[in-house]
Amino acid sequence: MQTAELSGLPAGVSEHLREEGIEELYPPQAEAVKAGVTEGESVVASVPTASGKTLIAELAMLTSVERGGKALYIVPLRALASEKKREFERFESFGVSVGVSTGNYDSDEEWLSNRDIVVATSEKVDSLVRNGASWIEELSCVVADEIHLVDDANRGPTLEVTLAKLRQLNPALQTVALSATVGNAGEIAEWLDAELVHSEWRPIDLRTGVHYGSALHFDDGSQEEFAVESGENPTTALVSDALSDGGSSLVFVNSRRNAEAAARRLGGAVDPHLTGEERADLVDLAEEVRGVSDSETSDDLADAIEMGAAFHHAGLAREHRTLVEDAFRDRLIKAISATPTLAAGVNTPSRRVIVRDWQRYDGDAGGMKPLATLEVHQMMGRAGRPGLDPYGEALLLAKNHDELDELFERYVWADPEPVRSKLATEPALRTHILATVASGFANSREGLLEFLERTLYATQSTDPGRLESVTDRMLDYLERNGFLEREAQRASENRAEGEASREELDGDDITATGIGHTVSRLYLDPMSAAEIIDGLRGSEEASALGLYHLVARTPDMWGLYLRSGDRERYTEIAYEREREFLGDMPTEFEAERFEDWLSALKTASLLEDWASEVEEDRITERYAIGPGDLRGKVETAQWLLNAAERLAVELDLGPEVVASISAARQRVEHGVGEELLGLTGVGNVGRKRARWLYEAGIETREDLRTAEKSVVLGALRGREKTTETILRNAGHPNPSIEGIEADESAAVEVESDGEGQANLGDF
């Protein structure tokens, strides 16, 4: 089908597609058009990576907008949201406006009401529904990217329930679901009342196989000689081979440590293939990477990048990952060693994909466990992109002949596992039941169960009683904790004889309480809210440590594990600072609860170090984490403390408690002591600059506005552009520093890292 034959698009879009080189639709795209995707029909597109799924979504959204509707594109990751927004913005010249929303879970984002296409994560869409965003009811088309992630135990239930709510709000809603790896796509299509478009077609060949011995064994039965010299690393040899033909490589490994170690080796393979211009560009990129964080991880990444390689894992800061992904797409970075985070939808094509590790440690299994077929297929799908590679190649590595056979049976020839709903788990249901009632989708037990019938779980379930019993347990929990109220309905019936009446229990009216509504809008797990409320109600005063420990105890905070020696260390700290805790500390005889308490104390220790201005590299080393982990903990603590502040106001716990929570939240947000909060509110004044200014006698925004500019310039180490920007942001009447000499005496040396302060990490 020619793009010129497409109808219903905004004027000029067909011509624009042809200018982009899309004169003819790929077969899966043409099949989707025949299925009615440009006419408002729902479609599930199960087609390989690089086979044009995004254009299917664009055709659905653009034709929907042209009919006067509004489209929503749901993604699993924030990084993918930004990427898709950039892609869709090319249609703005045809009168189609695009917006993106990913954070701030207690907002209705009404500004998005005037956008034609909105890109958001499933969590953000869920929060928009909870907060009553009026424009949600105006949606005419919703696209769910990576629909197979409904199988994910953490994020899947949110996507599943959100789609069910959107379809209830908008009965005529067009739903388009996309995935490269769905083993039961027909079942997904049945759930969404959609036409299935299933295809194995790819625009360029993808060869999959296994390297074993001195040969590459491919899925079609062919073999190619590929000898690895004695002592040579097979992964490095495969990367070097791809580079010799101008191709890049992705290497998937099973841990962060392995990713970092592999990147060092890959750098040695890449370096000989770099041009002089590329080397210069990589040096600049490495400096940019070092500027993101002062941690050892940041330096290690920069060192690898200077040699044309990189690593990628969840411990990196978001800015790190973006820089690596962009440089890899531009073919400046030639090889990446990554954990599976890179296979989760971000567009990172490569000539060759090497799945080095097909097993990873699983605590529940008590050892190494094979990866799911679906996950490995996601990795393999990164190989080869049209216009960039003549072909794609995905290889696993076998150590012996038995493993060679196993890898073919388990991954190369196998279909991905069927996607299964994870909704009927207690953590997921207690959250979504409260939100469903609070946002008006159900007001009785019967109505709640009727709503849940719209979910994938109900479509797949062979045991309907399980969902009902878990729902009843969660209703009891939510009622006991004051988030829901139930009132029995009474129905009068006349007896056949004597016309006497009897009362019969007919059901429950269910309503969210005021605090229940607040918890839902704040996007909290009700169990987190219950923990916070119990801790705050029992406190007359709250120290920063006590508040950090309180939020670290909640299910919404992923705590730090206790390592060797940690139990003794944090047990000692727990007893020394017991008076600061909000809630009763369990005894050591309550082994599991006490272990959880200490784990939360370790997380609180990290947060206190950060808020006491301990250097980032010392924190990451002290707690054996990456800069991305640190920032994730800080962002989560900031969100939970904001929620605690809102709950304290709602419960009227008093201005002292509210003020202490507010101060702890701001300290975590900016990573500073309380005395610096007057400075960190000024744009471009981070934790280091705030300390420099404070030590020079500039303690508040007002001080900045009235200070001698030579003193400010001296305190900021002579950085003229930075000084001018900060003075302007502070509201200085004349921020120009032209002709100003820095007062070098203002550059006070600061003893950082919180030395001399009572930080938990220093015990």
Protein Blocks (a to p, Z undefined) as FASTA:
>chain_A
ZZklpghiaehklmmmmmnopabccfklmmmmmnopmnopacdddddehilpmmmmmmmm
mmmmmnopacddddfbfklmmmmmmmmmmmmmnopacdddfbhmlbghlmlmmpfbdcdd
fklmmmmmmnopaklmmpcbdcdehkllmmpmklmmmmmmmmmmmmmmmmmlccddddfb
dfklmlmmmmnopacdddfbdfbdcdddddehjaccdfkopacdddddehiafklmmmmm
mmmnopacddddfbfklmmmmmmmmmmmmmmmpcfklmmmmmmmmmmmmmmpccfklmmm
mmmmmnopacddfkbcfklmmmmmmmmmnomambdcddfklmnopacddfbdcdfblcdc
dfklopacdddfklmmmmmmmgopehkagbdcdddddfbfklmmmmmmmmmmpccddddd
fklpfklmmmmmmmmmmnopaccfklmmmmmmmpmklmmpcblklmmmmmmmmmmmmmmn
opaccdddddddddfehpiacdddfbdcddddfklmmmmmnopafklmmmmmmmmmmpcb
dcfklmmmmmmmpmklccddddehklmmmmmmmmmmmmmpgcjdddfklmmlmmmmmmmm
mmmmmmmmmmnopafklmmmmnopafklmmmmmmmmmmmmmmmmmmmmmnonojklmmmm
mmmmmmmmnopafklmmmmmpghiafklmmmmmmnopabfklmmmmcfklmmmmnnopak
lmmmmmmmnopablcfghiacdfklmccddehhioiacfklZZ
